[in-house]
Structures are given as C-alpha cells and as structure tokens.
Amino acid sequence: MAQEFDVVIERDSEGTFVATVPALRGCHTQAKSLDGLMKRVKEAIALCLEVEGTPPKSLDFVGVQRVRVA
C-alpha cells in the first residue's frame, strides 16, 4: 500500500539540497540537485520504514514559517 509523507526541503550555504521527513525520526538525506534529492528521499523513507516499521499517525501538514529571534 502506498504511503505519503511530507518532506521539508532546504538548501545550505554551499547549494546542497537537504530533505527531512518530520514523520520519521532521523529520516533525512541530501543531494546536489532536486531530481537527485527526490530519488534519495524515497530511498531514505523506504529504509526508515524498514528499520522503524509503520510510523505513528502523522499530523496534517499546515505550513512552514520562518521566525527571527534576536
């Protein structure tokens, strides 16, 4: 059965894309291109599910907000 996961994508100061899957603790990967990142994040999710099993029921994704702290 197919599952869907929200993925947070960021880009570091060197231009590398970093993907994090909030529903799966410790599930993240990186790549130089978005196409490469999408391939790698699918592999990372599959590995995380293999190790951790079925994730707990996730929350509905609402959005991302940038917060500045002085």
N, CA, C and O atoms as a GROMACS GRO file, in nm:
protein
  280
    1MET      N    1   0.084  -0.117   0.000
    1MET     CA    2   0.000   0.000   0.000
    1MET      C    3   0.090   0.125   0.000
    1MET      O    4   0.184   0.134   0.079
    2ALA      N    5   0.060   0.217  -0.086
    2ALA     CA    6   0.138   0.341  -0.097
    2ALA      C    7   0.110   0.432   0.022
    2ALA      O    8  -0.002   0.441   0.070
    3GLN      N    9   0.215   0.499   0.068
    3GLN     CA   10   0.202   0.595   0.177
    3GLN      C   11   0.258   0.728   0.129
    3GLN      O   12   0.345   0.733   0.042
    4GLU      N   13   0.206   0.836   0.186
    4GLU     CA   14   0.255   0.970   0.153
    4GLU      C   15   0.316   1.033   0.276
    4GLU      O   16   0.267   1.015   0.388
    5PHE      N   17   0.425   1.108   0.255
    5PHE     CA   18   0.494   1.175   0.364
    5PHE      C   19   0.523   1.319   0.322
    5PHE      O   20   0.556   1.346   0.207
    6ASP      N   21   0.511   1.410   0.417
    6ASP     CA   22   0.553   1.548   0.395
    6ASP      C   23   0.705   1.551   0.406
    6ASP      O   24   0.764   1.486   0.492
    7VAL      N   25   0.768   1.629   0.317
    7VAL     CA   26   0.914   1.642   0.315
    7VAL      C   27   0.948   1.790   0.319
    7VAL      O   28   0.898   1.868   0.238
    8VAL      N   29   1.034   1.828   0.412
    8VAL     CA   30   1.082   1.966   0.421
    8VAL      C   31   1.215   1.972   0.345
    8VAL      O   32   1.306   1.894   0.372
    9ILE      N   33   1.223   2.065   0.250
    9ILE     CA   34   1.344   2.079   0.168
    9ILE      C   35   1.408   2.214   0.195
    9ILE      O   36   1.341   2.318   0.191
   10GLU      N   37   1.537   2.211   0.222
   10GLU     CA   38   1.614   2.333   0.246
   10GLU      C   39   1.739   2.328   0.158
   10GLU      O   40   1.774   2.224   0.104
   11ARG      N   41   1.805   2.443   0.144
   11ARG     CA   42   1.931   2.448   0.070
   11ARG      C   43   2.035   2.512   0.161
   11ARG      O   44   2.012   2.618   0.218
   12ASP      N   45   2.152   2.446   0.174
   12ASP     CA   46   2.256   2.500   0.262
   12ASP      C   47   2.338   2.607   0.191
   12ASP      O   48   2.314   2.638   0.074
   13SER      N   49   2.434   2.663   0.261
   13SER     CA   50   2.513   2.774   0.207
   13SER      C   51   2.598   2.735   0.088
   13SER      O   52   2.643   2.822   0.013
   14GLU      N   53   2.622   2.606   0.068
   14GLU     CA   54   2.701   2.559  -0.046
   14GLU      C   55   2.614   2.516  -0.164
   14GLU      O   56   2.665   2.472  -0.266
   15GLY      N   57   2.482   2.529  -0.149
   15GLY     CA   58   2.390   2.494  -0.257
   15GLY      C   59   2.338   2.352  -0.255
   15GLY      O   60   2.266   2.311  -0.346
   16THR      N   61   2.375   2.276  -0.154
   16THR     CA   62   2.327   2.138  -0.143
   16THR      C   63   2.185   2.138  -0.087
   16THR      O   64   2.154   2.210   0.008
   17PHE      N   65   2.098   2.057  -0.147
   17PHE     CA   66   1.960   2.044  -0.101
   17PHE      C   67   1.955   1.938   0.009
   17PHE      O   68   2.017   1.832  -0.001
   18VAL      N   69   1.879   1.968   0.114
   18VAL     CA   70   1.865   1.879   0.228
   18VAL      C   71   1.716   1.852   0.249
   18VAL      O   72   1.636   1.946   0.257
   19ALA      N   73   1.679   1.725   0.258
   19ALA     CA   74   1.539   1.686   0.279
   19ALA      C   75   1.525   1.618   0.415
   19ALA      O   76   1.606   1.535   0.454
   20THR      N   77   1.418   1.656   0.487
   20THR     CA   78   1.387   1.597   0.616
   20THR      C   79   1.242   1.550   0.613
   20THR      O   80   1.155   1.621   0.562
   21VAL      N   81   1.217   1.432   0.668
   21VAL     CA   82   1.081   1.377   0.675
   21VAL      C   83   1.039   1.381   0.822
   21VAL      O   84   1.077   1.294   0.899
   22PRO      N   85   0.960   1.483   0.862
   22PRO     CA   86   0.925   1.500   1.003
   22PRO      C   87   0.855   1.380   1.066
   22PRO      O   88   0.871   1.356   1.186
   23ALA      N   89   0.778   1.306   0.989
   23ALA     CA   90   0.702   1.193   1.045
   23ALA      C   91   0.791   1.074   1.079
   23ALA      O   92   0.749   0.984   1.151
   24LEU      N   93   0.914   1.074   1.027
   24LEU     CA   94   1.005   0.962   1.050
   24LEU      C   95   1.131   1.014   1.119
   24LEU      O   96   1.216   1.076   1.054
   25ARG      N   97   1.143   0.990   1.245
   25ARG     CA   98   1.255   1.040   1.324
   25ARG      C   99   1.389   1.000   1.262
   25ARG      O  100   1.413   0.882   1.235
   26GLY      N  101   1.475   1.099   1.239
   26GLY     CA  102   1.608   1.073   1.184
   26GLY      C  103   1.611   1.048   1.035
   26GLY      O  104   1.715   1.009   0.981
   27CYS      N  105   1.500   1.069   0.967
   27CYS     CA  106   1.495   1.043   0.823
   27CYS      C  107   1.526   1.170   0.745
   27CYS      O  108   1.444   1.261   0.736
   28HIS      N  109   1.646   1.174   0.688
   28HIS     CA  110   1.687   1.288   0.608
   28HIS      C  111   1.794   1.245   0.509
   28HIS      O  112   1.856   1.139   0.524
   29THR      N  113   1.815   1.326   0.408
   29THR     CA  114   1.916   1.299   0.306
   29THR      C  115   1.953   1.430   0.238
   29THR      O  116   1.893   1.534   0.266
   30GLN      N  117   2.051   1.425   0.149
   30GLN     CA  118   2.092   1.545   0.077
   30GLN      C  119   2.140   1.509  -0.062
   30GLN      O  120   2.176   1.394  -0.090
   31ALA      N  121   2.140   1.610  -0.151
   31ALA     CA  122   2.185   1.591  -0.289
   31ALA      C  123   2.216   1.727  -0.350
   31ALA      O  124   2.175   1.830  -0.298
   32LYS      N  125   2.288   1.725  -0.461
   32LYS     CA  126   2.326   1.850  -0.530
   32LYS      C  127   2.212   1.905  -0.616
   32LYS      O  128   2.212   2.023  -0.649
   33SER      N  129   2.115   1.819  -0.655
   33SER     CA  130   2.004   1.865  -0.739
   33SER      C  131   1.871   1.820  -0.678
   33SER      O  132   1.867   1.726  -0.598
   34LEU      N  133   1.764   1.888  -0.717
   34LEU     CA  134   1.631   1.848  -0.667
   34LEU      C  135   1.591   1.710  -0.720
   34LEU      O  136   1.531   1.631  -0.647
   35ASP      N  137   1.624   1.681  -0.846
   35ASP     CA  138   1.592   1.549  -0.900
   35ASP      C  139   1.664   1.439  -0.820
   35ASP      O  140   1.604   1.338  -0.785
   36GLY      N  141   1.791   1.462  -0.792
   36GLY     CA  142   1.867   1.366  -0.713
   36GLY      C  143   1.812   1.354  -0.572
   36GLY      O  144   1.807   1.246  -0.514
   37LEU      N  145   1.769   1.467  -0.517
   37LEU     CA  146   1.714   1.467  -0.382
   37LEU      C  147   1.586   1.385  -0.376
   37LEU      O  148   1.566   1.310  -0.280
   38MET      N  149   1.500   1.398  -0.474
   38MET     CA  150   1.374   1.323  -0.473
   38MET      C  151   1.399   1.173  -0.479
   38MET      O  152   1.330   1.096  -0.412
   39LYS      N  153   1.496   1.132  -0.557
   39LYS     CA  154   1.530   0.989  -0.563
   39LYS      C  155   1.583   0.943  -0.428
   39LYS      O  156   1.543   0.838  -0.377
   40ARG      N  157   1.672   1.021  -0.371
   40ARG     CA  158   1.733   0.983  -0.243
   40ARG      C  159   1.633   0.985  -0.128
   40ARG      O  160   1.641   0.901  -0.039
   41VAL      N  161   1.540   1.079  -0.128
   41VAL     CA  162   1.445   1.086  -0.016
   41VAL      C  163   1.350   0.966  -0.020
   41VAL      O  164   1.310   0.916   0.085
   42LYS      N  165   1.316   0.919  -0.139
   42LYS     CA  166   1.232   0.798  -0.148
   42LYS      C  167   1.308   0.678  -0.093
   42LYS      O  168   1.250   0.595  -0.023
   43GLU      N  169   1.437   0.669  -0.125
   43GLU     CA  170   1.519   0.560  -0.072
   43GLU      C  171   1.531   0.572   0.080
   43GLU      O  172   1.522   0.471   0.151
   44ALA      N  173   1.550   0.694   0.131
   44ALA     CA  174   1.562   0.715   0.275
   44ALA      C  175   1.434   0.677   0.348
   44ALA      O  176   1.439   0.614   0.454
   45ILE      N  177   1.320   0.714   0.291
   45ILE     CA  178   1.191   0.679   0.352
   45ILE      C  179   1.176   0.528   0.358
   45ILE      O  180   1.136   0.473   0.461
   46ALA      N  181   1.207   0.460   0.248
   46ALA     CA  182   1.195   0.314   0.245
   46ALA      C  183   1.284   0.250   0.352
   46ALA      O  184   1.243   0.156   0.419
   47LEU      N  185   1.407   0.300   0.367
   47LEU     CA  186   1.498   0.246   0.468
   47LEU      C  187   1.448   0.274   0.609
   47LEU      O  188   1.454   0.187   0.696
   48CYS      N  189   1.399   0.395   0.632
   48CYS     CA  190   1.346   0.429   0.765
   48CYS      C  191   1.227   0.341   0.800
   48CYS      O  192   1.214   0.295   0.914
   49LEU      N  193   1.139   0.318   0.704
   49LEU     CA  194   1.023   0.231   0.729
   49LEU      C  195   1.066   0.087   0.756
   49LEU      O  196   1.006   0.018   0.838
   50GLU      N  197   1.170   0.043   0.686
   50GLU     CA  198   1.222  -0.092   0.706
   50GLU      C  199   1.276  -0.109   0.847
   50GLU      O  200   1.256  -0.213   0.910
   51VAL      N  201   1.345  -0.007   0.897
   51VAL     CA  202   1.404  -0.014   1.030
   51VAL      C  203   1.302   0.012   1.140
   51VAL      O  204   1.296  -0.061   1.238
   52GLU      N  205   1.220   0.116   1.123
   52GLU     CA  206   1.128   0.159   1.228
   52GLU      C  207   0.990   0.096   1.220
   52GLU      O  208   0.916   0.095   1.318
   53GLY      N  209   0.953   0.042   1.105
   53GLY     CA  210   0.818  -0.010   1.087
   53GLY      C  211   0.722   0.100   1.051
   53GLY      O  212   0.765   0.208   1.009
   54THR      N  213   0.595   0.076   1.066
   54THR     CA  214   0.492   0.174   1.030
   54THR      C  215   0.500   0.294   1.125
   54THR      O  216   0.502   0.278   1.247
   55PRO      N  217   0.504   0.415   1.068
   55PRO     CA  218   0.513   0.533   1.153
   55PRO      C  219   0.380   0.559   1.224
   55PRO      O  220   0.275   0.514   1.179
   56PRO      N  221   0.385   0.632   1.336
   56PRO     CA  222   0.259   0.668   1.402
   56PRO      C  223   0.177   0.760   1.312
   56PRO      O  224   0.230   0.822   1.220
   57LYS      N  225   0.050   0.768   1.338
   57LYS     CA  226  -0.038   0.855   1.261
   57LYS      C  227   0.018   0.996   1.263
   57LYS      O  228   0.040   1.054   1.370
   58SER      N  229   0.040   1.052   1.146
   58SER     CA  230   0.102   1.185   1.140
   58SER      C  231  -0.002   1.295   1.148
   58SER      O  232  -0.121   1.274   1.124
   59LEU      N  233   0.046   1.413   1.181
   59LEU     CA  234  -0.039   1.532   1.186
   59LEU      C  235  -0.057   1.584   1.044
   59LEU      O  236   0.022   1.552   0.956
   60ASP      N  237  -0.161   1.663   1.021
   60ASP     CA  238  -0.181   1.726   0.890
   60ASP      C  239  -0.082   1.839   0.874
   60ASP      O  240  -0.065   1.922   0.964
   61PHE      N  241  -0.017   1.844   0.758
   61PHE     CA  242   0.079   1.950   0.730
   61PHE      C  243   0.004   2.081   0.711
   61PHE      O  244  -0.093   2.087   0.635
   62VAL      N  245   0.048   2.186   0.779
   62VAL     CA  246  -0.014   2.317   0.770
   62VAL      C  247   0.075   2.413   0.692
   62VAL      O  248   0.026   2.486   0.606
   63GLY      N  249   0.202   2.414   0.721
   63GLY     CA  250   0.293   2.504   0.652
   63GLY      C  251   0.423   2.521   0.727
   63GLY      O  252   0.446   2.458   0.830
   64VAL      N  253   0.507   2.606   0.673
   64VAL     CA  254   0.636   2.636   0.734
   64VAL      C  255   0.644   2.786   0.754
   64VAL      O  256   0.606   2.863   0.667
   65GLN      N  257   0.692   2.826   0.868
   65GLN     CA  258   0.704   2.968   0.900
   65GLN      C  259   0.846   2.997   0.946
   65GLN      O  260   0.899   2.926   1.030
   66ARG      N  261   0.907   3.101   0.892
   66ARG     CA  262   1.039   3.144   0.936
   66ARG      C  263   1.021   3.242   1.051
   66ARG      O  264   0.946   3.339   1.040
   67VAL      N  265   1.091   3.217   1.163
   67VAL     CA  266   1.081   3.300   1.281
   67VAL      C  267   1.218   3.356   1.314
   67VAL      O  268   1.316   3.281   1.322
   68ARG      N  269   1.226   3.486   1.332
   68ARG     CA  270   1.353   3.551   1.368
   68ARG      C  271   1.357   3.573   1.518
   68ARG      O  272   1.262   3.625   1.577
   69VAL      N  273   1.467   3.532   1.581
   69VAL     CA  274   1.486   3.551   1.724
   69VAL      C  275   1.610   3.636   1.744
   69VAL      O  276   1.716   3.606   1.690
   70ALA      N  277   1.595   3.741   1.823
   70ALA     CA  278   1.708   3.834   1.846
   70ALA      C  279   1.808   3.773   1.939
   70ALA      O  280   1.909   3.837   1.970
   0.00000   0.00000   0.00000
